[in-house]
């Protein structure tokens, strides 16, 4: 992730996500592609996919920002982009939930598109989302891809939420 989810980045991502500012996709995808390139992950990747949205989420957001980011990263890197997963049910919005509910909210929520199984089996898949807070959504997507035969799964996003100070202190004391 090239950015922390705060200040100007947070405001820009909210514009992209909730106000349809798709003009922000290209620069954000460029930063993400550069971060992936610097980490050497692009040369290991066979296919890029993205976190799918439910029909209700698509109506609320008007588009899937993760899909647009993935397609732009694909365009900038030359890697193929395919929807490999679908969401099996409606879930409460992750940003409206606390940490523990976020983790449980996504369990078992993704399934692979049957026609895409050859694109998953023995492949290294890069999963794209826009904002990564707890990682629950990406972890569940990765788990599903691995169960259905992916060799390896990487995750990418534009911004990562910072851990709250009390959570960091608790982890440090363990």
PyMOL commands that set and color helices and strands:
alter all, ss='L'
color gray80, all
select helices_A, chain A and resi 7-18+23-38+42-44+55-61+65-77+94-96+99-105+114-120+136-147+165-173
alter helices_A, ss='H'
color red, helices_A
select strands_A, chain A and resi 3-4+47-50+85-87+110-112+124-128+131-132+152-156+159-160
alter strands_A, ss='S'
color yellow, strands_A
deselect
rebuild
show_as cartoon
